[in-house]
Amino acid sequence: MPDQPLPREYAALRDQIQGLLSEGQVHTRNASEWEKVETYWHIGDALQTHFRGQPRAEYGERVVHDLSDDLGFSESVLWDVLLFRRSIPSLPARGQYGWTHVREVLHLPTRDQRLYYLRATQENAWSTRDLRAAIKADAYGLYAESPLVDAGDTDRGSSLRARFGELYTYRVVAARNPATSGLALDLGFGVTCNLPELANAGLQPGQIATVQPIATVQPIATAQPGASGELDITQRSPRTRRYTYVAWIDRVIDGDTLLATADLGLGHETRPQRLRLRGIDCPELATHAGRNARDFVEEALSQVDFVVLTPHATDAYGRYLADIRYLPGASDPGEVLRRGTYLNRALLAQRLARRYRR
């Protein structure tokens, strides 16, 4: 390691990182896992900014070594936070994962893989152990080859990857009512459903299950839980994607905004939900192009009784970002999911929307 003194900018970097560590309380027992993620991303950003314009790797090694000595921080963690910043150019919205999850994905070979596994961790509430198992089983490879994703489609350029899960597939949770023993299903949209049959099927909280009426392909809103032998319950892999529903379109607001009611299954429906089509942006409705986009969506959806949708995160206005498929003449939601037109990309193909990343 070179013996020359580091430039005075080093002291500013050290003080900045010390301040971030103190503000984020990452050394305290009160720090949440997300606070660590947020703090470490900002530390990585500070390191990257400091190293910009420094051509010699030896300089970076010296800085990391001295920061480790001065701050009592592991060199390997400092290198990882720098890699985290380089892998994730902008800090994501608050997530349901922690630094241990991030470290599991950091050394995967591509950015798409890292983002996929972090997104899947968020959607499926994976533990670090679940995430490690999904990576070992190459869940990303299975996802990329899935028939639910169009062949050759990627998130690069103007293209848009469809992100659908599996119908009637839920996370098993402990029943919320302390007076009720047993298990429940997290149906999404903040709704849970007590279901005693889950225990009979040998399921435990945290596992994933597909639950639907026996010998039917219709939406399961009419199925009432509690009657023995009524439901087909199948345990699924922890990497199975959820939150995919049959839904009815109540109103087309504009080209990329809809009002829809989702069938959560097991007799539960949402109230009408305001949805924004994920990954695209249509012109304002006050313009001719905006009216054309709305008319296209109205015409397309007037031909179907229902759609299949997957909601994702909410945007700044509280709307769920959603992927939607539709298929005229279809009565089987599974067929719509397999063969239906992906509405988000149809608007791109018709040049009625532009690609938009939030």
Residue pairs with C-beta under 8 A, 6 or more apart in sequence:
1 58
1 61
1 62
1 65
2 58
2 62
6 62
6 63
6 66
9 50
10 50
10 63
10 66
13 46
13 47
13 50
13 63
13 67
14 66
14 67
14 70
14 71
16 46
17 43
17 46
17 47
17 67
17 71
18 71
20 39
20 42
20 43
20 46
21 27
21 39
21 43
21 71
21 73
23 39
24 31
24 35
24 36
24 38
24 39
25 31
25 35
26 35
26 36
26 39
26 40
32 98
33 97
33 98
33 99
33 100
33 101
34 94
34 95
34 96
34 97
34 98
36 98
36 99
37 95
37 97
37 98
37 99
37 102
38 91
38 94
40 77
40 80
40 81
40 84
40 99
40 102
41 81
41 84
41 85
41 88
41 91
42 91
43 78
43 81
44 81
44 82
44 83
44 84
44 85
44 86
45 85
47 63
47 64
47 78
47 81
47 82
47 85
48 82
48 85
48 86
50 63
51 59
51 60
51 63
51 82
54 60
64 75
64 78
64 79
65 75
67 73
67 78
68 74
68 75
68 78
80 103
80 106
83 106
83 107
84 102
84 106
87 106
87 111
87 114
88 114
88 115
92 118
93 313
95 118
95 121
95 122
96 121
96 122
96 125
97 118
97 121
97 122
97 126
98 128
100 128
101 118
101 121
101 126
101 128
101 131
102 118
104 117
104 128
104 131
104 132
104 135
105 113
105 114
105 117
105 118
105 131
105 135
106 114
108 114
108 117
108 135
112 140
112 154
112 155
113 140
116 139
116 140
116 143
117 131
117 134
117 135
117 139
117 140
120 126
120 131
120 134
120 139
120 239
120 241
121 130
121 131
123 165
123 241
123 242
123 243
123 312
124 130
124 171
124 208
124 238
124 239
124 240
124 241
124 242
125 171
125 206
126 134
126 238
127 206
130 238
130 239
133 238
133 239
134 238
134 239
137 237
137 239
139 239
142 239
143 149
143 241
147 338
148 162
148 164
148 337
148 338
149 161
149 162
150 161
150 162
150 342
150 345
153 159
153 160
153 161
153 162
154 161
155 161
157 355
158 348
158 354
158 355
159 345
159 348
159 355
160 279
160 280
160 342
160 344
160 345
160 348
160 355
162 323
162 325
162 342
162 344
162 345
163 278
163 310
163 312
163 323
164 241
164 244
164 308
164 310
164 323
164 325
164 337
165 240
165 241
165 242
165 243
165 244
165 310
166 210
166 236
166 240
166 241
166 242
166 244
167 210
167 212
167 244
167 245
167 246
167 308
167 333
167 334
167 337
168 210
168 211
168 212
168 220
168 265
169 208
169 209
169 210
169 211
169 236
169 240
169 241
169 242
169 244
170 185
170 186
170 187
170 188
170 208
170 209
170 210
170 211
170 242
170 265
171 185
171 186
171 206
171 207
171 208
171 242
172 183
172 184
172 185
172 186
172 198
172 203
172 204
172 205
172 206
172 207
172 208
172 209
173 183
173 184
173 185
173 186
173 192
173 205
173 206
174 183
174 184
174 205
175 181
175 182
175 183
175 184
175 192
175 194
176 184
176 192
177 194
180 194
182 194
182 195
182 196
182 198
182 199
183 194
183 195
183 196
183 198
183 199
183 203
183 204
183 205
184 192
184 193
184 194
184 195
184 198
185 192
185 193
185 195
185 198
185 209
185 211
185 266
186 192
187 193
187 264
187 265
187 266
187 268
188 242
188 243
188 245
188 264
188 311
189 262
189 264
189 270
189 273
189 311
191 264
191 268
191 270
193 225
193 264
193 266
193 267
193 268
194 225
195 211
195 225
195 231
195 266
196 226
197 225
197 228
197 231
197 233
198 209
198 233
201 209
201 233
201 235
202 235
203 209
203 233
203 235
207 235
207 236
207 238
208 235
208 236
208 237
208 238
208 240
208 242
209 233
209 234
209 235
209 236
210 232
210 233
210 234
210 236
210 240
211 231
211 232
211 233
211 234
211 265
211 266
212 220
212 223
212 231
212 232
212 265
213 220
213 223
213 230
213 231
213 232
214 229
214 230
214 231
214 232
216 223
217 331
217 332
217 333
217 334
218 331
219 246
219 263
219 265
219 306
219 333
220 263
220 265
220 266
221 246
221 263
221 264
221 265
221 266
221 267
221 268
221 269
222 267
223 230
223 231
223 265
223 266
223 267
224 230
224 266
224 267
225 231
225 266
225 267
243 310
243 311
244 308
244 309
244 310
244 337
245 262
245 263
245 264
245 265
245 308
245 309
245 310
245 311
246 262
246 263
246 306
246 307
246 308
246 333
247 260
247 261
247 262
247 263
247 306
247 307
247 308
247 309
247 324
248 260
248 261
248 263
248 305
248 306
248 307
249 258
249 259
249 260
249 301
249 307
250 258
250 259
250 260
250 261
250 272
251 258
251 259
252 258
252 259
252 294
252 297
252 298
252 301
253 259
253 274
253 294
254 282
254 284
254 285
254 290
254 293
254 294
255 282
255 283
255 285
255 290
255 292
255 293
255 294
255 296
255 297
255 347
255 352
255 353
256 276
256 277
256 280
256 281
256 282
256 293
256 347
256 353
257 274
257 275
257 276
257 277
257 319
258 274
258 275
258 277
258 297
258 322
258 324
259 272
259 273
259 274
259 275
260 272
260 273
260 275
260 307
260 309
260 322
261 269
261 270
261 271
261 272
261 273
262 269
262 270
262 273
262 309
262 311
263 269
264 270
273 311
273 320
274 318
274 319
274 320
275 309
275 311
275 319
275 320
275 321
275 322
275 324
276 315
276 317
276 319
276 320
276 321
276 322
277 321
277 322
277 323
277 324
277 343
277 344
277 347
277 353
278 312
278 321
278 322
278 323
278 344
279 321
279 344
279 355
279 356
279 357
280 344
280 347
280 348
280 353
280 354
280 355
280 356
281 353
281 354
281 355
281 356
282 289
282 290
282 293
282 294
282 347
282 352
282 353
283 289
283 290
283 293
284 290
285 291
285 294
289 352
292 352
293 347
293 352
293 353
296 346
296 347
296 350
296 352
297 343
297 347
300 326
300 341
300 343
300 346
301 307
301 326
301 343
303 326
303 328
304 326
304 327
304 328
304 330
305 331
306 333
306 336
307 324
307 325
307 326
307 336
307 340
307 343
308 324
308 325
308 326
308 333
308 336
308 337
308 340
309 322
309 323
309 324
309 325
310 322
310 323
311 320
311 321
311 322
312 320
312 321
312 322
312 323
313 320
313 321
314 320
314 321
315 321
315 358
321 358
323 342
323 344
324 342
324 343
324 344
325 336
325 337
325 340
325 341
325 342
325 343
326 336
326 340
326 341
326 343
327 335
327 336
327 339
327 340
327 341
330 336
330 339
330 340
344 353
347 353
348 354
348 355
